[in-house]
């Protein structure tokens, strides 16, 4: 007898993807606080380079923005600021990121955020055939074509990755 697949309830992100007719796969896993993309990649048997983090940051005027980055890379905030014409860029405090996105940190999806924010994507992500990105809940990734980020979010390519 086969195990019944656990039902995964909808999130604002998956509702948007479905409404837009975007094909995606679901990848639930046991969330580990501070485990990040490296943990989810390991648990799901994925290459951390293909697991994409959704980072809520802000510029010098506290205007929020989203950066999509490989799971095994960090953001060079100086390089990012230079490329987007900002004086500086820094990560938001978790409570501020939660307020802007409508998601809890660790479960932030770039899709269907509470507040519209500019989205920047590390350009090498767009060269991948598929990525795993947060589906709007801690312990839940969705597999999609990375071009969806450009089509749905207007994500602008940047080059600001640093090896961890």
N, C-alpha and C positions, 0 to 999 in steps of 0.2 A: 504494500500500500504506500503510495507516495505521500510525502508531506504536503500539506496545503500551504501555498505561498501566503505569507502574512500580508494582510491588506495594509497599504501605506496610504494614510489620509492625504488629501490634497493640501498644498500650500499655495499662497499667492503666486509663487514662481511656477509651479506645475500647472496651475490654472491658466496662467498666461501662455505657457508653452503649448498646452493643448488647444487653447483658443486660436493661437496663431498657426496651428497645424504642424508644429515642430515635433519630429520623431525624437524620442529620448528613451534611454534605458534607466532603470532605477537601481541604485546601489546602496541599500541600507547597511549600516555597520554599527558596532557598539562604540558610542562616542566616549572619548577620553579627554577630560579637561586638560588643556594645554598640549594635547597630542598633535593637533594641527594636521596639515596635509600629509606630512610624513607618516603619521600614524594611520590615517585612513588609507593611504596607498599600500602600506604594509599589510593591513588587515584584509583589504580587498584584492591583494595580489596585483596591484597596478604600479606602473613606473611613476615615481613622484614627479617626474618632469611633465607627465600628462594630467596630473591632478592640479587643478587651477584654484588658487586662493583668491577670495574676494576681499580686498582690503579697503576699508573706508578711511580716507585721509582728508586733510584739509590744507588749504593754502594759507598764506600769511594773514588773510582777512577772515579766516575761519569759514571760508566757503568749502563745502564738502565735495569730494570727488571719489570715484571708485577706481582702484587699480586692480587689474587681473594679472596675476603673476604665477609662474610655475611653482609647484609645491616645494621644490628643493632649491629655490632661489629667493633672495631678498631684494627689496627695492632700493636703488640708489636714489634717495630723495633729492639730492643735489642735481643729479642728471635729469630726473623727472621734472623738477621745477624749471630747469633751463629749457627743456623741450616744450613745456606747456605755457611758457611765458610768465611763470610765477616767480616771486622773490624767494619763496621757500614752500616746502611741502613737509608735513609731518603727520604721523598716524593720529587719528582721533582717539580720545579716551573711550573706553568701551561703552560707557553709558551714553556718550554723545553719538557714537557710531550706531548704537541701538535705536536712538531717537530718529536719526536721519534715515536709516534703512528700513526700520520696522521689524527687523530680525534681531535675534540675540547673537552676539559675537560667538563665533564657532558654528553658527548656522546661517550666516549671511549669504544670500544669493544676490547676484546683480540684477535678477529679473523681478519685476513688480515691487520695487522699493517704494517705501512710503513717500519719499521725496525724490523728485527727478534730479539726478546728478550726472555730470559729465563722466564718461567711462573711458579709461585708457587701458589698453591691452598690450602686454609685452609682445612685440611683433613675431617672435619665433613660435608663439602659441598658435598663430594663424597658419603655420606650416604643418601642424599636426593633423592627422586624419580624423581623430576624435579626442575629446577631452572629457574629464570628469570634473564637474563643478558643483558647488553646493546647490541643493534643491530647495533651500528655504527652511531647513531644520537641522539641528545638531544630529550628526550621525546619519546623514542622508545626502548622497551625491547623485547627480543625474549625468548620464553620458550623452553628449551632443556633438555635432559638428561645430568646430570653433567659429566658423563663419556666421553662425547664428548670433554671436555676440556683436558682430558688425551690423548685421541686418536688423536685429531687434533693438539693440541698445545704442547704435551709432558709435560703437567703441572705436577709438582712434589709436592706431598702432604707435607705440613708443619703444625705445630701447633703453631700459634702465635696470636690467637684471644684474645682480651680483651673486656669485656662487656662495652658498652657505658654508 
